[in-house]
Amino acid sequence: MSDSGAPSTSAGAQIRPIDLFTHARSVDPVPSPAEQTATQLANIERHTGITVDGWSRAIAEAGAAKHGEIVAWLKQQGLSHGNANALAHAVRARQNGDAATPDALLDAQYARGKAGLRPIHDEILRHSRTLGDDVDVVVQKTAVSLRRTRQFAMIEARSAKVVRLGFNRRGAHASGRVQATSGMCTHYVDLGSPEEIDDEVTSWLAEAYRAASS
């Protein structure tokens, strides 16, 4: 460390702040959800020695058809919940001729004027996956359902300006930016940027996750 407080190399040469900034910007970008899924499936194939097509045939022979049935059967074969969920989505997409894969459905939700909202969705999903390895991400036609034993949250691009994050917390009082509603969720908050996913929002998400354990 030099007298000026700037870090220095072993030869004593100071590293200018601009060098540190440039180095930080050189970090590889975070993989997209589609890339993460592809990597996860590749890891499953490598660890089990069975391709997605092979798993698809085995699942058909086992008689599992619905998503939950497939996940349960895969977990009986030794897969973790997260891997079973990802593989179940991939297998069902293959069985349906890839007509409506989760990635295709999600891309459609954030197409054209809503493309700028995708980082909000991705940040919500990133945080949700830190809550536990039993979080199911179910991509629907117009929204994304976050489930445990039941749905605890829903992500929906409501317009070109906001993503609505719904929570299931029956009996909870609305507070701050979180509003009460009815229907698929009990409360919601509208988010216009990833920076708006603050402690208030993540606390509601965590409580909704915990409430969905039974």
PyRosetta script that sets phi, psi and omega in degrees:
from pyrosetta import init, pose_from_sequence

init()
pose = pose_from_sequence("MSDSGAPSTSAGAQIRPIDLFTHARSVDPVPSPAEQTATQLANIERHTGITVDGWSRAIAEAGAAKHGEIVAWLKQQGLSHGNANALAHAVRARQNGDAATPDALLDAQYARGKAGLRPIHDEILRHSRTLGDDVDVVVQKTAVSLRRTRQFAMIEARSAKVVRLGFNRRGAHASGRVQATSGMCTHYVDLGSPEEIDDEVTSWLAEAYRAASS")
pose.set_psi(1, 129.2)
pose.set_omega(1, -178.8)
pose.set_phi(2, -81.6)
pose.set_psi(2, 172.7)
pose.set_omega(2, 178.5)
pose.set_phi(3, -62.2)
pose.set_psi(3, -28.5)
pose.set_omega(3, -178.4)
pose.set_phi(4, -77.7)
pose.set_psi(4, -9.9)
pose.set_omega(4, 179.5)
pose.set_phi(5, 94.3)
pose.set_psi(5, -5.9)
pose.set_omega(5, 179.6)
pose.set_phi(6, -79.6)
pose.set_psi(6, 143.1)
pose.set_omega(6, 177.4)
pose.set_phi(7, -64.7)
pose.set_psi(7, 150.9)
pose.set_omega(7, -178.7)
pose.set_phi(8, -131.7)
pose.set_psi(8, 160.9)
pose.set_omega(8, 178.3)
pose.set_phi(9, -81.3)
pose.set_psi(9, 174.3)
pose.set_omega(9, 179.8)
pose.set_phi(10, -63.8)
pose.set_psi(10, -23.0)
pose.set_omega(10, 179.8)
pose.set_phi(11, -86.9)
pose.set_psi(11, -2.5)
pose.set_omega(11, 176.8)
pose.set_phi(12, 95.8)
pose.set_psi(12, -4.0)
pose.set_omega(12, -179.1)
pose.set_phi(13, -76.5)
pose.set_psi(13, 133.8)
pose.set_omega(13, -179.3)
pose.set_phi(14, -74.7)
pose.set_psi(14, 145.2)
pose.set_omega(14, 173.0)
pose.set_phi(15, -96.5)
pose.set_psi(15, 117.3)
pose.set_omega(15, -178.4)
pose.set_phi(16, -69.6)
pose.set_psi(16, 151.1)
pose.set_omega(16, 177.7)
pose.set_phi(17, -52.9)
pose.set_psi(17, -36.2)
pose.set_omega(17, -179.9)
pose.set_phi(18, -63.6)
pose.set_psi(18, -32.4)
pose.set_omega(18, 178.0)
pose.set_phi(19, -66.1)
pose.set_psi(19, -41.7)
pose.set_omega(19, 179.3)
pose.set_phi(20, -64.5)
pose.set_psi(20, -40.5)
pose.set_omega(20, -179.9)
pose.set_phi(21, -65.5)
pose.set_psi(21, -44.3)
pose.set_omega(21, -179.9)
pose.set_phi(22, -62.6)
pose.set_psi(22, -40.1)
pose.set_omega(22, 179.2)
pose.set_phi(23, -63.5)
pose.set_psi(23, -41.6)
pose.set_omega(23, -179.1)
pose.set_phi(24, -64.4)
pose.set_psi(24, -35.8)
pose.set_omega(24, -177.9)
pose.set_phi(25, -73.2)
pose.set_psi(25, -14.1)
pose.set_omega(25, -176.7)
pose.set_phi(26, -84.3)
pose.set_psi(26, -3.1)
pose.set_omega(26, 179.9)
pose.set_phi(27, -64.2)
pose.set_psi(27, 140.4)
pose.set_omega(27, -178.8)
pose.set_phi(28, -60.9)
pose.set_psi(28, 142.2)
pose.set_omega(28, 179.4)
pose.set_phi(29, -66.9)
pose.set_psi(29, 156.6)
pose.set_omega(29, 178.2)
pose.set_phi(30, -67.1)
pose.set_psi(30, 131.6)
pose.set_omega(30, 179.7)
pose.set_phi(31, -59.7)
pose.set_psi(31, 147.8)
pose.set_omega(31, 177.0)
pose.set_phi(32, -71.2)
pose.set_psi(32, 162.5)
pose.set_omega(32, 176.5)
pose.set_phi(33, -54.9)
pose.set_psi(33, -37.8)
pose.set_omega(33, 179.6)
pose.set_phi(34, -65.0)
pose.set_psi(34, -40.6)
pose.set_omega(34, 178.5)
pose.set_phi(35, -67.5)
pose.set_psi(35, -38.6)
pose.set_omega(35, 178.0)
pose.set_phi(36, -63.1)
pose.set_psi(36, -41.6)
pose.set_omega(36, 178.6)
pose.set_phi(37, -64.3)
pose.set_psi(37, -43.8)
pose.set_omega(37, 179.7)
pose.set_phi(38, -60.9)
pose.set_psi(38, -41.4)
pose.set_omega(38, 178.5)
pose.set_phi(39, -65.4)
pose.set_psi(39, -41.9)
pose.set_omega(39, 179.7)
pose.set_phi(40, -62.1)
pose.set_psi(40, -43.9)
pose.set_omega(40, 179.9)
pose.set_phi(41, -66.2)
pose.set_psi(41, -38.7)
pose.set_omega(41, 177.9)
pose.set_phi(42, -63.4)
pose.set_psi(42, -39.1)
pose.set_omega(42, 178.6)
pose.set_phi(43, -66.8)
pose.set_psi(43, -38.2)
pose.set_omega(43, 177.8)
pose.set_phi(44, -62.5)
pose.set_psi(44, -45.3)
pose.set_omega(44, 179.2)
pose.set_phi(45, -61.7)
pose.set_psi(45, -40.8)
pose.set_omega(45, -178.3)
pose.set_phi(46, -68.8)
pose.set_psi(46, -41.5)
pose.set_omega(46, -176.2)
pose.set_phi(47, -76.2)
pose.set_psi(47, -31.0)
pose.set_omega(47, -177.7)
pose.set_phi(48, -97.7)
pose.set_psi(48, -20.3)
pose.set_omega(48, -176.5)
pose.set_phi(49, 75.9)
pose.set_psi(49, 14.0)
pose.set_omega(49, -178.3)
pose.set_phi(50, -124.3)
pose.set_psi(50, 130.3)
pose.set_omega(50, 178.8)
pose.set_phi(51, -75.6)
pose.set_psi(51, 168.6)
pose.set_omega(51, 176.9)
pose.set_phi(52, -60.7)
pose.set_psi(52, -40.6)
pose.set_omega(52, 177.5)
pose.set_phi(53, -62.8)
pose.set_psi(53, -38.2)
pose.set_omega(53, 177.7)
pose.set_phi(54, -64.4)
pose.set_psi(54, -43.2)
pose.set_omega(54, 176.8)
pose.set_phi(55, -63.5)
pose.set_psi(55, -38.0)
pose.set_omega(55, 179.6)
pose.set_phi(56, -60.1)
pose.set_psi(56, -43.4)
pose.set_omega(56, 178.9)
pose.set_phi(57, -65.6)
pose.set_psi(57, -41.7)
pose.set_omega(57, -179.5)
pose.set_phi(58, -65.0)
pose.set_psi(58, -38.6)
pose.set_omega(58, 179.7)
pose.set_phi(59, -66.5)
pose.set_psi(59, -41.2)
pose.set_omega(59, 178.1)
pose.set_phi(60, -62.3)
pose.set_psi(60, -41.5)
pose.set_omega(60, 179.0)
pose.set_phi(61, -66.1)
pose.set_psi(61, -30.5)
pose.set_omega(61, 179.7)
pose.set_phi(62, -77.7)
pose.set_psi(62, -13.7)
pose.set_omega(62, 178.1)
pose.set_phi(63, 84.0)
pose.set_psi(63, 11.2)
pose.set_omega(63, 178.1)
pose.set_phi(64, -82.5)
pose.set_psi(64, 131.0)
pose.set_omega(64, -176.3)
pose.set_phi(65, -125.3)
pose.set_psi(65, -46.7)
pose.set_omega(65, -179.0)
pose.set_phi(66, -76.5)
pose.set_psi(66, 157.4)
pose.set_omega(66, -176.9)
pose.set_phi(67, -55.7)
pose.set_psi(67, -47.6)
pose.set_omega(67, -178.6)
pose.set_phi(68, -63.3)
pose.set_psi(68, -36.4)
pose.set_omega(68, 178.6)
pose.set_phi(69, -66.2)
pose.set_psi(69, -40.7)
pose.set_omega(69, 179.9)
pose.set_phi(70, -65.6)
pose.set_psi(70, -44.5)
pose.set_omega(70, 179.1)
pose.set_phi(71, -59.9)
pose.set_psi(71, -46.3)
pose.set_omega(71, -179.2)
pose.set_phi(72, -61.2)
pose.set_psi(72, -42.7)
pose.set_omega(72, -179.7)
pose.set_phi(73, -66.7)
pose.set_psi(73, -41.0)
pose.set_omega(73, 179.2)
pose.set_phi(74, -64.6)
pose.set_psi(74, -37.0)
pose.set_omega(74, 177.9)
pose.set_phi(75, -66.5)
pose.set_psi(75, -31.5)
pose.set_omega(75, 175.4)
pose.set_phi(76, -66.8)
pose.set_psi(76, -23.8)
pose.set_omega(76, 178.6)
pose.set_phi(77, -85.9)
pose.set_psi(77, 0.7)
pose.set_omega(77, 175.4)
pose.set_phi(78, 105.6)
pose.set_psi(78, 1.3)
pose.set_omega(78, 179.5)
pose.set_phi(79, -79.6)
pose.set_psi(79, 150.3)
pose.set_omega(79, 175.2)
pose.set_phi(80, -71.1)
pose.set_psi(80, 164.9)
pose.set_omega(80, -179.1)
pose.set_phi(81, -60.7)
pose.set_psi(81, -44.7)
pose.set_omega(81, -179.1)
pose.set_phi(82, -61.3)
pose.set_psi(82, -43.9)
pose.set_omega(82, 179.2)
pose.set_phi(83, -68.8)
pose.set_psi(83, -38.5)
pose.set_omega(83, 178.7)
pose.set_phi(84, -63.9)
pose.set_psi(84, -40.1)
pose.set_omega(84, 180.0)
pose.set_phi(85, -65.2)
pose.set_psi(85, -46.8)
pose.set_omega(85, 179.8)
pose.set_phi(86, -62.9)
pose.set_psi(86, -42.8)
pose.set_omega(86, -179.0)
pose.set_phi(87, -67.9)
pose.set_psi(87, -37.4)
pose.set_omega(87, 178.8)
pose.set_phi(88, -62.4)
pose.set_psi(88, -42.2)
pose.set_omega(88, 176.7)
pose.set_phi(89, -61.2)
pose.set_psi(89, -44.3)
pose.set_omega(89, -178.4)
pose.set_phi(90, -65.2)
pose.set_psi(90, -41.4)
pose.set_omega(90, -179.1)
pose.set_phi(91, -66.0)
pose.set_psi(91, -44.7)
pose.set_omega(91, -179.9)
pose.set_phi(92, -64.6)
pose.set_psi(92, -35.3)
pose.set_omega(92, 177.2)
pose.set_phi(93, -65.2)
pose.set_psi(93, -41.4)
pose.set_omega(93, 177.6)
pose.set_phi(94, -63.6)
pose.set_psi(94, -42.3)
pose.set_omega(94, -178.2)
pose.set_phi(95, -66.0)
pose.set_psi(95, -28.2)
pose.set_omega(95, 179.2)
pose.set_phi(96, -93.0)
pose.set_psi(96, 11.2)
pose.set_omega(96, 179.2)
pose.set_phi(97, 71.5)
pose.set_psi(97, 25.6)
pose.set_omega(97, -179.8)
pose.set_phi(98, 57.8)
pose.set_psi(98, 25.3)
pose.set_omega(98, -177.6)
pose.set_phi(99, -69.4)
pose.set_psi(99, -29.6)
pose.set_omega(99, -177.5)
pose.set_phi(100, -147.4)
pose.set_psi(100, 67.5)
pose.set_omega(100, 178.3)
pose.set_phi(101, -70.2)
pose.set_psi(101, 155.0)
pose.set_omega(101, 177.8)
pose.set_phi(102, -55.1)
pose.set_psi(102, -40.6)
pose.set_omega(102, -179.8)
pose.set_phi(103, -64.5)
pose.set_psi(103, -40.6)
pose.set_omega(103, 179.8)
pose.set_phi(104, -66.6)
pose.set_psi(104, -41.5)
pose.set_omega(104, 178.1)
pose.set_phi(105, -62.9)
pose.set_psi(105, -42.6)
pose.set_omega(105, -178.9)
pose.set_phi(106, -67.3)
pose.set_psi(106, -41.8)
pose.set_omega(106, 177.7)
pose.set_phi(107, -59.4)
pose.set_psi(107, -38.6)
pose.set_omega(107, -179.7)
pose.set_phi(108, -67.0)
pose.set_psi(108, -35.9)
pose.set_omega(108, 179.7)
pose.set_phi(109, -64.0)
pose.set_psi(109, -32.5)
pose.set_omega(109, -176.1)
pose.set_phi(110, -114.4)
pose.set_psi(110, 35.2)
pose.set_omega(110, 178.3)
pose.set_phi(111, -84.6)
pose.set_psi(111, 161.6)
pose.set_omega(111, 173.8)
pose.set_phi(112, 50.4)
pose.set_psi(112, -119.4)
pose.set_omega(112, -172.8)
pose.set_phi(113, -66.4)
pose.set_psi(113, -14.3)
pose.set_omega(113, -179.2)
pose.set_phi(114, -98.1)
pose.set_psi(114, 3.2)
pose.set_omega(114, -176.1)
pose.set_phi(115, -59.0)
pose.set_psi(115, -34.2)
pose.set_omega(115, -178.6)
pose.set_phi(116, -69.3)
pose.set_psi(116, -12.1)
pose.set_omega(116, 179.3)
pose.set_phi(117, -88.3)
pose.set_psi(117, -11.0)
pose.set_omega(117, -175.2)
pose.set_phi(118, -56.9)
pose.set_psi(118, -40.4)
pose.set_omega(118, 178.4)
pose.set_phi(119, -59.3)
pose.set_psi(119, -29.0)
pose.set_omega(119, 177.5)
pose.set_phi(120, -66.6)
pose.set_psi(120, -48.4)
pose.set_omega(120, 177.1)
pose.set_phi(121, -56.6)
pose.set_psi(121, -47.9)
pose.set_omega(121, -176.1)
pose.set_phi(122, -62.5)
pose.set_psi(122, -37.0)
pose.set_omega(122, 179.6)
pose.set_phi(123, -70.9)
pose.set_psi(123, -38.9)
pose.set_omega(123, 175.6)
pose.set_phi(124, -60.8)
pose.set_psi(124, -44.9)
pose.set_omega(124, -179.2)
pose.set_phi(125, -64.4)
pose.set_psi(125, -40.9)
pose.set_omega(125, 179.5)
pose.set_phi(126, -59.9)
pose.set_psi(126, -45.5)
pose.set_omega(126, -179.1)
pose.set_phi(127, -68.5)
pose.set_psi(127, -40.2)
pose.set_omega(127, -178.3)
pose.set_phi(128, -58.8)
pose.set_psi(128, -38.0)
pose.set_omega(128, -177.6)
pose.set_phi(129, -71.6)
pose.set_psi(129, -13.2)
pose.set_omega(129, 175.7)
pose.set_phi(130, -83.7)
pose.set_psi(130, -10.7)
pose.set_omega(130, -176.6)
pose.set_phi(131, -73.8)
pose.set_psi(131, -28.4)
pose.set_omega(131, -179.4)
pose.set_phi(132, 170.6)
pose.set_psi(132, 158.4)
pose.set_omega(132, -177.8)
pose.set_phi(133, -83.1)
pose.set_psi(133, 6.4)
pose.set_omega(133, 178.2)
pose.set_phi(134, -104.0)
pose.set_psi(134, 14.9)
pose.set_omega(134, 178.8)
pose.set_phi(135, -78.3)
pose.set_psi(135, 121.0)
pose.set_omega(135, 175.2)
pose.set_phi(136, -95.8)
pose.set_psi(136, 131.6)
pose.set_omega(136, 175.8)
pose.set_phi(137, -108.1)
pose.set_psi(137, 110.9)
pose.set_omega(137, -176.6)
pose.set_phi(138, -112.5)
pose.set_psi(138, 108.2)
pose.set_omega(138, -179.2)
pose.set_phi(139, -83.9)
pose.set_psi(139, 120.1)
pose.set_omega(139, 178.1)
pose.set_phi(140, -104.4)
pose.set_psi(140, -174.6)
pose.set_omega(140, -176.2)
pose.set_phi(141, -67.3)
pose.set_psi(141, -40.7)
pose.set_omega(141, -175.3)
pose.set_phi(142, -119.6)
pose.set_psi(142, -0.6)
pose.set_omega(142, -177.7)
pose.set_phi(143, -157.3)
pose.set_psi(143, 172.3)
pose.set_omega(143, 177.1)
pose.set_phi(144, -121.6)
pose.set_psi(144, 122.1)
pose.set_omega(144, -179.1)
pose.set_phi(145, -95.3)
pose.set_psi(145, 132.4)
pose.set_omega(145, 175.1)
pose.set_phi(146, -105.8)
pose.set_psi(146, 122.0)
pose.set_omega(146, -171.8)
pose.set_phi(147, -127.5)
pose.set_psi(147, 153.7)
pose.set_omega(147, 168.9)
pose.set_phi(148, -121.4)
pose.set_psi(148, -111.8)
pose.set_omega(148, 167.9)
pose.set_phi(149, -76.5)
pose.set_psi(149, -19.0)
pose.set_omega(149, 173.2)
pose.set_phi(150, -152.0)
pose.set_psi(150, 172.5)
pose.set_omega(150, -177.1)
pose.set_phi(151, -65.8)
pose.set_psi(151, 133.3)
pose.set_omega(151, 175.9)
pose.set_phi(152, -117.9)
pose.set_psi(152, -14.5)
pose.set_omega(152, 178.4)
pose.set_phi(153, -158.8)
pose.set_psi(153, 161.9)
pose.set_omega(153, 178.5)
pose.set_phi(154, -143.6)
pose.set_psi(154, 137.1)
pose.set_omega(154, 179.4)
pose.set_phi(155, -111.4)
pose.set_psi(155, 126.6)
pose.set_omega(155, -177.0)
pose.set_phi(156, -143.2)
pose.set_psi(156, 129.4)
pose.set_omega(156, 174.8)
pose.set_phi(157, -80.4)
pose.set_psi(157, 96.4)
pose.set_omega(157, -172.0)
pose.set_phi(158, -75.2)
pose.set_psi(158, -30.2)
pose.set_omega(158, -179.4)
pose.set_phi(159, -155.5)
pose.set_psi(159, -172.9)
pose.set_omega(159, 178.0)
pose.set_phi(160, -78.0)
pose.set_psi(160, -2.4)
pose.set_omega(160, -175.4)
pose.set_phi(161, -113.3)
pose.set_psi(161, -26.7)
pose.set_omega(161, -174.8)
pose.set_phi(162, -139.1)
pose.set_psi(162, 150.9)
pose.set_omega(162, 167.7)
pose.set_phi(163, -105.3)
pose.set_psi(163, 129.7)
pose.set_omega(163, 178.2)
pose.set_phi(164, -97.2)
pose.set_psi(164, 123.9)
pose.set_omega(164, 176.5)
pose.set_phi(165, -105.3)
pose.set_psi(165, 112.2)
pose.set_omega(165, 179.6)
pose.set_phi(166, -95.3)
pose.set_psi(166, 148.3)
pose.set_omega(166, 179.2)
pose.set_phi(167, -123.5)
pose.set_psi(167, 148.8)
pose.set_omega(167, 170.4)
pose.set_phi(168, -108.8)
pose.set_psi(168, 98.9)
pose.set_omega(168, 179.0)
pose.set_phi(169, -140.5)
pose.set_psi(169, 76.8)
pose.set_omega(169, -177.8)
pose.set_phi(170, -63.6)
pose.set_psi(170, 133.7)
pose.set_omega(170, 179.7)
pose.set_phi(171, 91.0)
pose.set_psi(171, -11.0)
pose.set_omega(171, 179.8)
pose.set_phi(172, -81.6)
pose.set_psi(172, 145.4)
pose.set_omega(172, 179.9)
pose.set_phi(173, -89.6)
pose.set_psi(173, 134.3)
pose.set_omega(173, 176.5)
pose.set_phi(174, -63.3)
pose.set_psi(174, 144.6)
pose.set_omega(174, -179.4)
pose.set_phi(175, -154.8)
pose.set_psi(175, 154.0)
pose.set_omega(175, 178.4)
pose.set_phi(176, 58.9)
pose.set_psi(176, -128.5)
pose.set_omega(176, -179.5)
pose.set_phi(177, -83.9)
pose.set_psi(177, -10.7)
pose.set_omega(177, -176.2)
pose.set_phi(178, -81.5)
pose.set_psi(178, 127.2)
pose.set_omega(178, -176.9)
pose.set_phi(179, -110.3)
pose.set_psi(179, 151.9)
pose.set_omega(179, 175.7)
pose.set_phi(180, -81.7)
pose.set_psi(180, 148.9)
pose.set_omega(180, 178.5)
pose.set_phi(181, -151.2)
pose.set_psi(181, -172.8)
pose.set_omega(181, 177.3)
pose.set_phi(182, -138.6)
pose.set_psi(182, 170.3)
pose.set_omega(182, -178.9)
pose.set_phi(183, 105.5)
pose.set_psi(183, -131.7)
pose.set_omega(183, -177.1)
pose.set_phi(184, -69.1)
pose.set_psi(184, -23.9)
pose.set_omega(184, -179.2)
pose.set_phi(185, -132.8)
pose.set_psi(185, 161.4)
pose.set_omega(185, -180.0)
pose.set_phi(186, -97.0)
pose.set_psi(186, -23.1)
pose.set_omega(186, -178.2)
pose.set_phi(187, -144.8)
pose.set_psi(187, 163.6)
pose.set_omega(187, 177.4)
pose.set_phi(188, -155.2)
pose.set_psi(188, 161.9)
pose.set_omega(188, 170.9)
pose.set_phi(189, -140.3)
pose.set_psi(189, 138.7)
pose.set_omega(189, 177.4)
pose.set_phi(190, -95.5)
pose.set_psi(190, 132.7)
pose.set_omega(190, -174.6)
pose.set_phi(191, -121.9)
pose.set_psi(191, 128.3)
pose.set_omega(191, -179.2)
pose.set_phi(192, -102.9)
pose.set_psi(192, -7.6)
pose.set_omega(192, 178.9)
pose.set_phi(193, -161.4)
pose.set_psi(193, 159.2)
pose.set_omega(193, 177.9)
pose.set_phi(194, -60.0)
pose.set_psi(194, -29.1)
pose.set_omega(194, -178.4)
pose.set_phi(195, -66.5)
pose.set_psi(195, -19.3)
pose.set_omega(195, 179.4)
pose.set_phi(196, -79.7)
pose.set_psi(196, -5.4)
pose.set_omega(196, 175.5)
pose.set_phi(197, -83.0)
pose.set_psi(197, 78.4)
pose.set_omega(197, -173.1)
pose.set_phi(198, -99.4)
pose.set_psi(198, -167.5)
pose.set_omega(198, -177.3)
pose.set_phi(199, -60.8)
pose.set_psi(199, -36.1)
pose.set_omega(199, 179.1)
pose.set_phi(200, -61.4)
pose.set_psi(200, -46.3)
pose.set_omega(200, -177.3)
pose.set_phi(201, -68.1)
pose.set_psi(201, -46.4)
pose.set_omega(201, -178.4)
pose.set_phi(202, -67.0)
pose.set_psi(202, -29.8)
pose.set_omega(202, 176.8)
pose.set_phi(203, -67.3)
pose.set_psi(203, -43.4)
pose.set_omega(203, 177.0)
pose.set_phi(204, -62.8)
pose.set_psi(204, -39.5)
pose.set_omega(204, 179.9)
pose.set_phi(205, -64.9)
pose.set_psi(205, -43.3)
pose.set_omega(205, -179.7)
pose.set_phi(206, -64.7)
pose.set_psi(206, -41.2)
pose.set_omega(206, 179.4)
pose.set_phi(207, -66.8)
pose.set_psi(207, -37.9)
pose.set_omega(207, 178.1)
pose.set_phi(208, -65.4)
pose.set_psi(208, -38.5)
pose.set_omega(208, 177.2)
pose.set_phi(209, -62.4)
pose.set_psi(209, -45.8)
pose.set_omega(209, -179.5)
pose.set_phi(210, -64.7)
pose.set_psi(210, -36.9)
pose.set_omega(210, -179.0)
pose.set_phi(211, -68.6)
pose.set_psi(211, -20.3)
pose.set_omega(211, -177.9)
pose.set_phi(212, -90.0)
pose.set_psi(212, 15.3)
pose.set_omega(212, -177.8)
pose.set_phi(213, -80.9)
pose.set_psi(213, -11.8)
pose.set_omega(213, -178.3)
pose.set_phi(214, -137.9)
pose.dump_pdb("model.pdb")
